[in-house]
Structure formats: C-alpha cells, structure tokens
Amino acid sequence: MPSPHRPSLAARRALQKLGADIYDARRRRGLPAAIVADRAFTSRPALRRVEAGDHRVSIGIYAAVLNALGLLDGLGKIADPANDPV
C-alpha cells in the first residue's frame, strides 16, 4: 500500500518523467549541472536526484530547479481549475 514514504507506482513514474524532462531541458539550454544547482540554491547531488525523479526530494527543490531553468510557470498550472475538467 502506498504511504508518504513510498508513493504509488504511477506517482513515481510521473516524477521520473519530470526528472528526465528537467534533465533534457538543462541539456537543451547547454547548462552545466553546477550552474543550475547554484541558481537553484541547492547542491549538485540534489540536482542529480531531481533529474532522476527521486520522490524523496522536496517539491521546493523541484520548484527551485524549474525556476532556474525558466520553467516555473508550468508548475503553477498543474492543478489550475482552468485545466481541471471536473
């Protein structure tokens, strides 16, 4: 059974995709990991964990990395009522 310490398989897959997309975005921008980590006020190991989709990394670190890549606006749209068909 999923718990706060072990999210469901679907949640882990979504985070792995997000991490891979973040990695791809960093590479497309030609930015070294050290620069993105510095801009996100985090460490290179934490950035590696984000890019791997680690579910133990706080959403704040994910947000900081997205901000460092200029992609933070997308985070605010995830649960936006305008995008919710219900």
C-alpha positions in Angstrom: 0.0 0.0 0.0 1.4 3.5 -0.9 2.4 5.7 2.0 4.0 9.1 2.3 7.3 7.3 2.3 6.5 5.1 -0.7 4.3 6.7 -3.3 2.3 4.7 -5.8 4.0 3.4 -9.0 2.0 5.9 -11.0 3.4 8.8 -8.9 6.9 7.5 -9.1 6.7 7.2 -12.9 5.3 10.7 -13.2 8.3 12.0 -11.1 10.8 10.0 -13.2 9.3 11.6 -16.3 9.5 15.1 -14.7 13.1 14.4 -13.7 14.0 13.3 -17.3 12.3 16.3 -18.7 14.2 18.6 -16.4 17.5 16.9 -17.4 16.6 17.3 -21.1 15.7 21.0 -20.5 19.0 21.6 -18.8 20.9 19.9 -21.6 18.9 21.8 -24.4 20.0 25.0 -22.7 23.6 23.9 -22.6 23.8 24.5 -18.8 26.2 22.5 -16.7 24.7 20.9 -13.6 26.9 23.1 -11.3 25.4 26.3 -12.7 21.8 25.0 -12.4 22.4 23.8 -8.9 23.9 27.1 -8.0 21.0 29.1 -9.5 18.5 26.8 -7.6 20.4 27.3 -4.4 20.9 23.6 -4.0 23.7 21.0 -4.4 24.8 19.0 -7.4 23.8 15.8 -5.7 20.3 17.2 -5.1 20.0 18.2 -8.7 21.0 14.7 -9.8 18.3 13.3 -7.5 15.8 15.7 -9.1 16.8 14.7 -12.6 16.4 11.1 -11.6 12.9 11.8 -10.4 13.6 10.9 -6.7 10.3 11.1 -4.7 12.2 11.9 -1.5 13.3 15.4 -2.9 11.0 18.2 -1.6 8.7 19.9 -4.1 10.5 23.1 -3.1 13.7 21.8 -4.6 11.9 20.7 -7.8 10.4 24.3 -7.9 13.8 25.9 -7.5 15.3 23.9 -10.3 12.3 24.6 -12.6 12.8 28.3 -11.7 16.5 28.1 -12.5 15.6 26.7 -16.0 12.8 29.3 -16.6 10.1 26.7 -16.4 8.4 27.6 -13.1 5.2 28.9 -14.7 4.3 25.4 -15.7 4.2 24.2 -12.1 1.5 26.7 -11.2 -0.7 25.3 -13.9 -0.8 21.7 -12.8 -3.8 21.9 -10.6 -5.2 25.1 -12.0 -9.1 25.0 -12.0 -9.0 26.2 -15.7 -7.2 23.0 -16.6 -9.4 20.7 -14.5 -12.2 19.0 -16.4 -14.1 18.2 -13.3 
